[in-house]
């Protein structure tokens, strides 16, 4: 199956949902209701699952080339097509609400895809191909030509309205195809608006005006946040991507835009990442603190507290739907071929059933980092969340779990899980003055010290000469790099230094990339950024800078990272854009700026 590379896609967002637009001008992924809703364009996972292509007729032929870039501090993407007959720009965005500014971005997004074509030189013949296929390609809509020139696509619960700036549109049964010419100086706006069959009609916007408003909304948001560290362009862009993965109505952060993009082409480790993992959420909060975007900390932690609810003896859920849904049961879409024939295609993620003991530590660590933005006394829900998480860790830290990488085999005593249990208790002790009368810092400190002793005793493997991935196992794991990052051990500690060297040597995937474990097929970008931080903390700033810049080179042409990199080809793999990869970039850049920050 001939399919664009993952790195060929640019990311559009309205902080309600997102879309992927290829270098070839085809929008191949859009779930308009929200990030984790069914797609209406799903060509990413099957050529028959819908797309909207808008590009020169000559695209892909000899003599044609493209260049593209985001408008500064936005997720508005401008692609310039050059061909022998002339040049044309196509600017794509998901519309912001008219007049939205600052933190209003995404609160009332109208669910409208905007595409504006601008002739630059000569006369360029363009082609439009519109084939919506709602419900992950299960539905083929009826297409109706409207008196106002729009085409209405209706199927099941979905209504889409395509308008083409006054150009006549030709319906060919189950799609719209239209060729037209654009001369230098001519501007033609297109939009597709989403609505529910039994709800409000699709919104009508002027594409040119709405595009300009959307760019201003993104820029106003970014202007309110200032970052003074190193690599400011990359940090600001990664912060914008993380904002774009945030479901603004609740504050939940989607781990990625997509589902089932494979960790290995043709492999079966294809999972749905369109939900909010508490781990990713907490890491995002810390990354946005670095990028000077902490002003909504209280609202965003309120989402976490309300999603978790009152904490009892059951394991804290690992992930939620974007409005706090707990049951994210997984199923397979057998009708889809999968990206590059990689099966299965999954919707939902059964990791929600797992015990992952590191999660409370991630959340409490984020609360500690953002404490100055949360008040001297926490509100009831935040206080109860921290207390409940702390007490659960105190009661369960000694149990095995599935670990940070969400293994689907057996529970083990994972090193990183135990270390994050230590983090949870340690930060809770520090937060005790803000937690009210039920805080028990003396008892907690005793448990913290017990966990530390167990990690130092059981986590070190004399055979390997390093801290390994799980107690009693000789297998190295890149998550051991977390020990200095969370201040469990200094990077200069002899055993920690030996561990960093062993991980760097044995898990090397080439070109600055690290695997998560020895048999991992690809380099995992987050782990590579962790290594940058460890090298800084070990006093090897020069090596850290060189490594950081090599890893930056694995971004695509518009600065996006997926989850992993194929060490043989350099191709991006896994779901995209991946929040953890951009979080890793922000954290590593800050470590290179301020290595002693806690």
DOBA-865832 format. One line per 2 residues: their letters; for each residue x, y, z of C-alpha. Coordinates in Angstrom, 1 decimal, always signed. Each point is the difference from the previous one (the first is absolute). Last residue first. Layout:
a = X/Y/Z | ...
This chain:
xx = +14.3/+21.5/+40.7 | +2.1/+2.2/-2.3
xx = +3.8/-0.7/+0.2 | +0.5/-0.5/-3.7
xx = -1.5/+3.4/-1.0 | +0.3/+0.5/-3.7
xx = +1.1/-3.5/-1.1 | -2.6/-1.3/+2.4
xx = -2.5/+2.3/-1.6 | +0.7/-1.4/-3.5
xx = -0.2/-3.5/+1.4 | -3.4/+0.6/+1.6
xx = -1.5/+1.7/-3.1 | +1.3/-2.8/-2.3
xx = -1.3/-2.8/+2.2 | -3.4/+1.6/+0.2
xx = +0.0/+0.1/-3.9 | +0.7/-3.7/-0.1
xx = -2.5/-0.8/+2.8 | -2.8/+1.8/-1.9
xx = +0.3/-2.0/-3.2 | -1.0/+1.6/-3.2
xx = -0.5/-2.7/-1.1 | -0.5/-3.6/+0.9
xx = +2.9/-2.4/-0.7 | +2.9/+0.1/-2.4
xx = +2.0/+2.8/-1.6 | +2.4/-1.2/-2.7
xx = +3.8/+0.2/+0.6 | +0.5/-3.0/-2.3
xx = +1.8/-2.6/+2.1 | -0.5/+1.5/+3.5
xx = -3.8/+0.4/-0.5 | -0.9/+3.0/+2.1
xx = -2.6/+0.0/+2.8 | -3.0/+1.9/+1.5
xx = -0.8/+2.5/-2.8 | +1.8/+3.3/+0.0
xx = -1.0/+3.2/-1.8 | +2.2/+3.0/-0.9
xx = -1.5/+0.9/-3.4 | +2.6/-1.8/-2.1
xx = -0.2/-3.1/+2.1 | +1.8/-0.3/+3.3
xx = +2.9/-2.5/+0.1 | +2.6/+2.8/-0.1
xx = -1.0/+1.1/+3.5 | +1.6/-3.3/+1.2
xx = +3.3/+1.0/-1.5 | -0.2/+3.4/+1.6
xx = -0.7/-1.5/+3.4 | +2.9/-2.4/-0.3
xx = +2.5/+2.9/-0.8 | -1.3/+2.0/+2.9
xx = +0.2/-2.9/+2.4 | +3.6/-0.9/-1.1
xx = +1.0/+3.6/+0.7 | -1.9/+0.1/+3.3
xx = +1.7/-3.0/+1.5 | -0.3/+0.9/+3.7
xx = -2.0/-3.1/+1.1 | -3.2/+2.2/+0.2
xx = +0.5/+1.0/-3.6 | +0.6/-3.6/-1.1
xx = -3.2/-1.0/+1.8 | -2.1/+2.6/-1.7
xx = +1.2/-1.0/-3.5 | -0.7/-3.6/+0.9
xx = -3.5/+0.8/+0.9 | -0.4/+1.7/-3.5
xx = +1.1/-3.3/-1.6 | -2.5/-1.9/+2.2
xx = -2.8/+2.3/-1.2 | +0.9/-0.7/-3.6
xx = -0.3/-3.8/+0.1 | +2.4/-1.6/-2.5
xx = -1.5/-3.0/-1.7 | -0.4/-3.8/+0.2
xx = +0.1/-0.3/+3.8 | +1.9/-3.2/+0.6
xx = +2.5/+1.5/+2.5 | -2.3/+2.3/+1.8
xx = -1.4/+3.5/-0.5 | +2.2/+0.6/-3.0
xx = +2.2/+3.0/-0.1 | +0.7/+2.4/-2.9
xx = +3.0/+2.3/-0.5 | +0.6/-1.1/-3.5
xx = +0.0/-3.7/+0.7 | -2.3/-2.3/+1.9
xx = +2.1/+0.0/+3.2 | -1.6/-2.1/+2.7
xx = +3.3/-1.7/+1.1 | +2.4/+2.9/+0.0
xx = -2.3/+2.9/+1.2 | -1.7/-2.3/+2.5
xx = +3.3/-1.3/+1.4 | +1.5/+3.5/+0.2
xx = -3.0/+1.4/+1.8 | +0.0/-3.0/+2.4
xx = +3.7/+0.4/+0.8 | -0.6/+3.6/+0.8
xx = -2.9/-1.0/+2.3 | +2.2/-2.5/+1.8
xx = +2.8/+2.5/+0.4 | -2.4/+2.9/+1.1
xx = +0.7/+2.8/-2.4 | -3.6/-0.1/-1.5
xx = -1.2/+0.8/+3.5 | -2.5/-2.6/+1.4
xx = -3.7/+0.3/+0.6 | -0.1/+3.5/-1.3
xx = -2.9/-0.6/-2.5 | +2.4/+0.4/-2.9
xx = +2.8/-1.9/+1.7 | -2.1/-3.2/+0.3
xx = -1.9/+0.5/-3.3 | +2.9/-1.4/-2.1
xx = -1.1/-3.5/+1.3 | -2.9/+0.5/-2.5
xx = +2.5/-1.0/-2.7 | -0.3/-3.7/+1.0
xx = +2.8/-2.5/+0.4 | -0.9/-3.7/+0.4
xx = +1.8/-1.9/+2.8 | -3.3/-0.5/+1.9
xx = -0.2/-0.5/+3.8 | -1.9/+3.2/+0.6
xx = -1.1/+1.5/-3.3 | +1.6/+2.3/-2.7
xx = +3.6/-0.2/+1.2 | +2.2/+2.2/+2.2
xx = +3.5/-0.7/-1.3 | +3.0/-2.2/+0.3
xx = -1.6/-2.7/-2.1 | +0.8/-3.0/+2.3
xx = -0.1/+2.2/+3.1 | -3.6/+1.0/-0.7
xx = -1.2/+3.1/+1.9 | -3.8/+0.3/+0.5
xx = -0.4/-2.3/+3.0 | +2.1/+1.8/+2.6
xx = -0.1/+3.6/-1.2 | -3.6/-0.3/-0.9
xx = -1.0/-1.7/+3.3 | +1.9/+2.6/+2.0
xx = -1.8/+2.8/-1.8 | -3.4/-1.6/+0.5
xx = +0.6/-0.3/+3.8 | +1.2/+3.6/+0.2
xx = -3.2/+1.2/-1.7 | -2.1/-2.2/+2.4
xx = +1.7/+1.7/+3.0 | -0.5/+3.4/-1.5
xx = -3.7/-0.8/-0.5 | -0.4/-0.8/+3.7
xx = +1.5/+3.4/+1.0 | -1.8/+1.9/-2.8
xx = -3.5/-1.0/+1.0 | -2.4/+2.4/-1.8
xx = -3.5/-0.4/+1.3 | +0.0/+3.4/+1.7
xx = +0.4/+2.0/-3.2 | +1.9/-0.6/-3.3
xx = +1.9/+3.2/-0.5 | +2.5/-0.5/+2.8
xx = +0.5/-3.6/-1.2 | +1.3/+1.0/-3.4
xx = +3.6/-1.0/+0.8 | -1.1/-3.3/+1.5
xx = -2.2/-0.5/-3.1 | +3.0/+0.6/-2.2
xx = +1.9/-2.8/+1.7 | -2.9/-2.4/+0.0
xx = -0.8/+0.3/-3.7 | +3.7/+0.1/-1.0
xx = +0.7/-3.2/+1.9 | -2.9/-1.6/-1.9
xx = +1.6/+1.4/-3.1 | +3.2/-1.9/+0.9
xx = -2.0/-3.2/+0.5 | -1.6/+0.3/-3.4
xx = +3.3/+0.8/-1.7 | +1.5/-3.2/+1.4
xx = -2.8/-2.3/-1.1 | -1.1/-2.7/+2.4
xx = -1.7/-2.1/-2.6 | -3.5/-0.7/-1.3
xx = -0.2/-2.3/-2.9 | -0.8/+0.5/-3.7
xx = -1.6/+3.1/-1.5 | +2.8/+2.4/+0.9
xx = -1.1/+3.6/+0.6 | +3.4/+1.7/-0.6
xx = -0.1/+1.8/+3.4 | -0.4/-3.3/+1.9
xx = -2.5/-2.8/+0.0 | -0.1/-0.5/+3.7
xx = +1.5/-1.9/+2.9 | -1.1/+0.9/+3.6
xx = +2.3/+1.6/+2.7 | -1.3/+3.5/-0.8
xx = -3.6/-1.0/+0.8 | -1.0/+1.5/+3.4
xx = +2.3/+3.1/+0.1 | -0.8/+0.5/-3.7
xx = -3.7/+0.0/+0.7 | +0.5/+2.4/+2.9
xx = +1.9/+2.5/-2.1 | -2.6/-0.2/-2.8
xx = -2.8/+0.7/+2.4 | +1.7/+2.9/+1.7
xx = +1.0/+1.6/-3.3 | -3.6/-0.5/-1.5
xx = -1.7/+1.2/+3.2 | +2.1/+3.2/+0.1
xx = -0.8/+0.7/-3.7 | -3.7/-0.6/+0.5
xx = -0.2/+2.0/+3.3 | +1.9/+3.1/-1.2
xx = +3.7/+0.2/+0.8 | +1.3/+2.4/+2.6
xx = +3.0/+2.1/-0.9 | -1.3/+0.4/-3.5
xx = +0.2/-2.1/-3.2 | +2.4/+2.1/-2.1
xx = +2.9/-0.2/+2.5 | -0.6/-3.8/+0.2
xx = +0.7/-0.6/-3.7 | +3.0/-2.2/+0.5
xx = -1.5/-1.7/+3.1 | -3.3/-0.6/-1.9
xx = +2.0/-1.5/-2.9 | +1.9/-2.3/+2.4
xx = -3.4/-1.1/+1.5 | -1.2/-1.0/-3.5
xx = +3.1/-1.8/-1.1 | +0.3/-1.8/+3.4
xx = -3.6/-1.1/-0.2 | +0.6/-1.6/-3.4
xx = +3.2/-2.0/+0.8 | -2.0/-2.9/+1.5
xx = -1.6/-1.1/-3.3 | -2.8/-2.4/+0.7
xx = -1.7/-0.8/-3.2 | -3.7/+0.2/-1.0
xx = +0.4/+3.3/-1.9 | +2.7/-1.7/-2.0
xx = -2.9/-1.5/-2.0 | +0.1/+2.8/-2.5
xx = -2.9/+1.1/-2.2 | -0.1/-0.3/-3.8
xx = +2.5/-2.4/-1.5 | +1.2/-0.7/-3.5
xx = +1.6/-3.4/+0.0 | +1.9/-0.1/-2.2
xx = +2.8/+1.7/-1.9 | -0.9/+0.1/-3.7
xx = +2.0/+3.2/-0.6 | -2.3/+1.7/+2.5
xx = -2.8/-2.4/+0.7 | -2.2/-2.0/-2.4
xx = -3.3/+1.1/+1.6 | -3.1/-2.2/+0.0
xx = +1.1/-1.9/+3.1 | -0.2/+3.1/+2.2
xx = +1.2/-1.6/+3.3 | -1.3/+0.7/+3.5
xx = +1.3/+1.5/+3.2 | -1.9/+1.0/+3.1
xx = +0.5/+3.6/+1.0 | -2.2/-0.2/+3.2
xx = +1.1/+3.0/+2.1 | -1.6/+3.0/-1.7
xx = +1.5/+3.2/+1.3 | -0.9/+2.5/-2.8
xx = +2.9/-0.9/-2.2 | -0.3/-3.7/+0.6
xx = +2.1/-1.3/+2.9 | +3.4/-1.6/+0.6
xx = +1.9/-1.8/+2.7 | -2.8/-0.5/+2.5
xx = +1.1/-0.1/+3.6 | +0.1/-3.6/+1.2
xx = -3.0/-1.0/+2.1 | +0.2/+0.6/+3.8
xx = -1.9/+3.3/-0.1 | +0.6/+3.4/-1.5
xx = -2.8/+2.5/-0.3 | -0.3/+1.1/-3.6
xx = +2.9/-0.6/-2.5 | -1.7/+2.1/-2.7
xx = -0.9/+2.7/+2.4 | +3.5/+0.3/+1.3
xx = +1.6/-0.1/-3.4 | -2.4/+2.6/-1.4
xx = +0.6/+2.2/+3.0 | +3.7/-0.2/-0.7
xx = -0.7/+1.7/-3.3 | -2.1/+2.8/+1.6
xx = +2.5/+0.7/+2.7 | +3.0/+0.0/-2.3
xx = -1.5/+2.5/-2.5 | +2.8/+2.6/+0.4
xx = +2.8/-2.5/-0.4 | +1.1/+0.8/-3.6
xx = +3.6/+1.1/+0.5 | +1.6/-2.6/-2.3
xx = +1.5/-1.7/+3.1 | -3.4/+0.0/+1.7
xx = -1.4/-1.3/-3.3 | +2.4/-2.9/+0.3
xx = -1.0/-0.7/+3.6 | -3.7/-0.1/-1.0
xx = +0.8/-2.2/-3.0 | +1.8/-2.5/+2.3
xx = -3.1/-0.1/+2.2 | -2.4/-0.5/-3.0
xx = +2.3/-2.7/-1.5 | +0.0/-1.9/+3.3
xx = -3.7/+0.4/+0.5 | -0.6/-1.4/-3.5
xx = -2.5/+2.0/-2.0 | -1.5/-1.7/-3.0
xx = +0.8/+0.0/-3.7 | +2.9/-2.5/+0.3
xx = -1.7/-3.1/-1.6 | +2.5/-2.8/-0.3
xx = +1.9/-1.8/-2.7 | +2.5/-2.5/+1.3
xx = -1.0/-2.4/-2.8 | +2.9/+0.3/-2.4
xx = +0.0/+0.6/-3.8 | +1.9/+3.2/+0.4
xx = +1.4/+0.1/+3.6 | -1.3/+2.2/+2.8
xx = -3.1/+0.1/-2.2 | -2.5/+2.9/-0.5
xx = -3.0/-1.5/+1.8 | -1.8/+3.1/+1.2
xx = +0.7/+3.7/-0.6 | +0.2/+3.4/+1.6
xx = +2.4/-0.9/+2.8 | +0.0/-0.2/+3.8
xx = -3.1/+2.1/+0.1 | +0.2/+2.6/+2.7
xx = -3.1/+0.6/+2.1 | -0.8/+3.7/+0.9
xx = -3.7/-0.6/+0.0 | -1.4/+2.3/-2.8
xx = +3.5/+0.6/-1.4 | +0.8/-3.5/-1.1
xx = +3.7/+0.4/+0.0 | +2.0/-1.5/-3.0
xx = +0.3/+3.5/-1.6 | +1.4/+1.4/+3.3
xx = +2.6/-2.8/-0.2 | +0.8/+1.0/-3.6
xx = +0.3/+3.7/+1.1 | +2.3/-1.0/+2.8
xx = +2.1/-1.9/-2.6 | +0.1/+3.1/-2.1
xx = +1.1/+2.3/+2.8 | +2.7/-2.5/+1.1
xx = +1.3/-0.4/-3.5 | +0.2/+3.8/-0.6
xx = +1.4/+0.7/+3.4 | +3.0/-2.4/-0.2
xx = +1.4/+1.3/+3.3 | -2.1/+1.6/+2.7
xx = -2.0/+3.1/+0.3 | -3.5/-1.4/-0.6
xx = -2.9/+2.4/+0.1 | -3.7/-0.7/-0.1
xx = -2.8/+2.5/-0.9 | +1.4/+0.5/-3.5
xx = -0.7/-3.8/-0.6 | -3.7/+0.4/+0.5
xx = -0.2/+3.2/-2.1 | +1.9/-1.7/-2.8
xx = -2.5/-2.9/+0.0 | -3.0/+2.3/+0.0
xx = +1.5/+2.2/-2.7 | +0.6/-3.0/-2.3
xx = -3.6/-1.1/+0.5 | -1.3/+3.5/-0.7
xx = +1.9/+0.1/-3.3 | -1.4/-3.4/-1.0
xx = -3.5/+1.0/+1.0 | +0.1/+3.0/-2.3
xx = +1.2/-2.0/-3.0 | -2.3/-2.9/+0.7
xx = -3.2/+2.1/+0.5 | -1.8/-2.1/+2.5
xx = -3.2/-2.1/+0.1 | -0.5/-2.3/+2.9
xx = -1.4/-3.5/-0.6 | -3.6/-0.5/+1.1
xx = -0.7/-0.5/+3.7 | -1.2/-3.5/+1.0
xx = -1.6/-3.0/-1.5 | +2.4/-0.6/-2.9
xx = +2.9/+1.4/+2.0 | +2.1/+2.7/-1.5
xx = +3.4/+0.4/-1.6 | +1.1/+2.8/-2.3
xx = +2.2/-0.4/-3.0 | +1.6/+3.2/-1.4
xx = +1.5/+1.4/-3.1 | +1.3/+3.5/-0.8
xx = +1.2/+1.2/-3.4 | +2.6/+2.8/-0.3
xx = +1.3/+1.3/-3.4 | +3.2/+2.1/-0.1
xx = +1.7/-2.3/-2.5 | -2.6/-2.1/-1.8
xx = -1.8/-3.0/+1.4 | -1.6/-2.6/-2.3
xx = -2.6/-2.5/+0.8 | -0.5/-3.8/+0.1
xx = -2.9/-1.5/+2.0 | -0.8/-3.4/+1.5
xx = -2.6/-0.5/+2.6 | -0.7/-3.5/+1.3
xx = -2.6/-2.7/+0.5 | -2.1/+0.5/-3.3
xx = +2.3/+2.3/-2.0 | -1.0/+3.4/+1.3
xx = +1.4/+3.0/-1.9 | +0.7/+3.2/+1.9
xx = -0.4/+3.4/-1.5 | +2.5/+2.5/+1.4
xx = -1.5/+2.8/+2.2 | +2.5/-0.4/+2.8
xx = -0.1/-3.8/+0.2 | -2.4/-1.2/+2.6
xx = -0.2/-3.5/+1.5 | -2.5/-0.7/+2.7
xx = +0.3/-3.1/+2.1 | -2.8/-1.8/+1.9
xx = +0.7/-3.0/+2.2 | -2.3/-2.2/+2.1
xx = -0.5/-2.6/-2.7 | +1.0/+1.4/-3.4
xx = -0.4/+3.5/-1.4 | +2.2/+1.9/-2.4
xx = -1.3/+3.5/-0.9 | +1.5/+1.7/-3.0
xx = +0.0/+3.8/+0.0 | -0.9/+2.1/-3.1
xx = -2.7/+2.1/+1.8 | -2.8/-2.1/-1.6
xx = +1.5/-3.2/+1.6 | +1.5/-3.0/-1.7
xx = -0.6/-3.1/+2.0 | +2.5/-2.8/+0.7
xx = -1.3/-3.2/+1.7 | +2.7/-1.3/+2.3
xx = +2.0/-3.2/-0.1 | +0.3/-1.4/+3.6
xx = +2.4/-2.5/+1.4 | +3.1/+2.1/-0.7
xx = +1.0/+0.6/+3.5 | -3.6/+1.0/+0.9
xx = -0.2/+2.6/-2.7 | +1.3/-0.4/-3.6
xx = +0.5/+3.5/-1.6 | +1.3/+0.0/-3.6
xx = +1.0/+3.4/-1.2 | +2.4/+0.3/-3.0
xx = +1.0/+3.5/-1.0 | +2.4/+0.6/-2.9
xx = +2.0/+3.1/-0.8 | +1.3/+1.4/-3.3
xx = +2.5/+2.7/+0.6 | +0.2/+3.3/-1.8
xx = +3.3/+2.0/+0.3 | +1.2/+1.1/+3.4
xx = -1.3/+0.2/+3.5 | -3.6/-1.3/-0.2
xx = -1.5/-0.3/+3.5 | -2.1/-3.0/+1.1
xx = -1.6/+0.1/+3.4 | -1.0/-3.2/+1.8
xx = -2.0/+0.1/+3.3 | -1.3/-3.0/+1.9
xx = -3.0/+0.9/+2.2 | -0.8/-1.5/+3.4
xx = -1.4/+3.2/+1.5 | +2.5/+0.2/+2.9
xx = -1.7/+1.2/+3.2 | +2.7/-0.3/+2.7
xx = +2.8/-0.6/-2.5 | +1.9/+3.3/+0.5
xx = -1.8/+1.9/+2.8 | +3.3/-0.2/+1.9
xx = +1.4/+2.9/-2.0 | -2.3/+1.3/-2.6
xx = -3.1/-1.2/-1.8 | -1.6/+2.7/-2.2
xx = -1.5/-2.5/-2.5 | +0.2/-3.5/+1.5
xx = +3.1/-1.7/-1.3 | +0.0/-1.7/-3.3
xx = +2.0/-3.1/-0.8 | +2.7/+1.2/-2.3
xx = +1.4/-0.3/-3.5 | +1.8/+2.4/-2.3
xx = +0.5/-1.0/-3.6 | +2.5/+2.0/-2.0
xx = +0.4/+0.1/-3.8 | +2.9/+0.2/-2.3
xx = +0.2/+0.0/-3.8 | -0.3/-2.2/-3.2
xx = +3.3/-1.8/+0.5 | -1.0/-1.0/+3.6
xx = +0.5/+1.4/+3.5 | -2.4/-0.8/+2.7
xx = +0.1/+2.1/+3.2 | -1.5/-1.6/+3.1
xx = -1.1/+2.3/+2.9 | -1.0/-1.7/+3.3
xx = -1.9/+1.8/+2.8 | +1.0/-1.7/+3.2
xx = +1.3/+3.3/+1.3 | +3.0/+1.7/+1.5
xx = +1.3/+1.3/-3.4 | -2.1/-1.2/-2.9
xx = +0.9/-3.6/-0.4 | +2.3/-1.1/-2.8
xx = -0.1/-1.6/-3.4 | +2.0/-0.6/-3.1
xx = -1.1/-2.0/-3.0 | +1.5/-1.1/-3.3
xx = -1.3/-0.7/-3.5 | +2.4/-0.4/-2.9
xx = -0.7/-3.7/-0.5 | -3.6/-0.9/+1.0
xx = -1.1/-0.4/+3.7 | -2.3/+3.0/-0.1
xx = -0.8/+0.9/-3.6 | -3.8/+0.3/+0.6
xx = +0.9/+2.5/+2.7 | -1.3/-0.8/+3.5
xx = -3.2/-0.5/+2.0 | -0.6/-3.5/+1.3
xx = -2.8/-0.8/+2.5 | +0.2/-3.5/+1.4
xx = -2.1/-3.1/+0.7 | +0.3/-3.6/+1.4
xx = +0.6/-1.7/-3.4 | +3.8/+0.5/+0.1
xx = +0.2/-1.5/+3.5 | +1.5/+1.1/+3.2
xx = +1.2/+3.5/-0.9 | -2.8/+0.1/-2.5
xx = -2.3/+0.6/+3.0 | -1.9/+3.2/-0.8
xx = -3.3/+0.1/+1.9 | +1.6/-1.5/+3.1
xx = -1.7/-1.4/+3.1 | +0.5/+2.0/+3.2
xx = +3.2/+0.0/+2.2 | +1.2/+3.5/-1.0
xx = -3.4/+1.6/+0.1 | -3.1/+0.4/-2.3
xx = +2.1/+0.5/-3.1 | +2.0/-3.2/-0.2
xx = +2.3/+1.0/-2.9 | +2.7/-2.1/-1.7
xx = +1.1/-0.1/-3.6 | -0.1/+3.6/-1.0
xx = +1.6/-0.2/-3.4 | +2.3/+2.8/-1.3
xx = +2.8/-2.3/-1.2 | +2.2/+1.1/+3.0
xx = -2.7/-1.6/+2.1 | -2.6/+1.6/+2.2
xx = -0.7/-1.5/+3.4 | -3.0/+1.3/+2.0
xx = -0.7/+0.8/+3.6 | -2.8/+0.2/+2.5
xx = -1.3/+2.4/+2.7 | +3.1/+2.1/+0.4
xx = -0.6/+1.3/-3.5 | +2.9/-2.0/-1.4
xx = +1.9/-0.6/-3.2 | +3.0/-2.2/-0.2
xx = +2.2/-0.5/-3.1 | +0.6/-3.4/-1.6
xx = +2.9/-1.2/-2.1 | +1.9/-1.3/+3.0
xx = -2.5/-2.9/+0.2 | +1.1/-1.0/-3.5
xx = -2.7/+0.2/-2.6 | -1.6/-3.3/-1.0
xx = +0.5/-2.4/-2.9 | -1.6/-3.3/+1.2
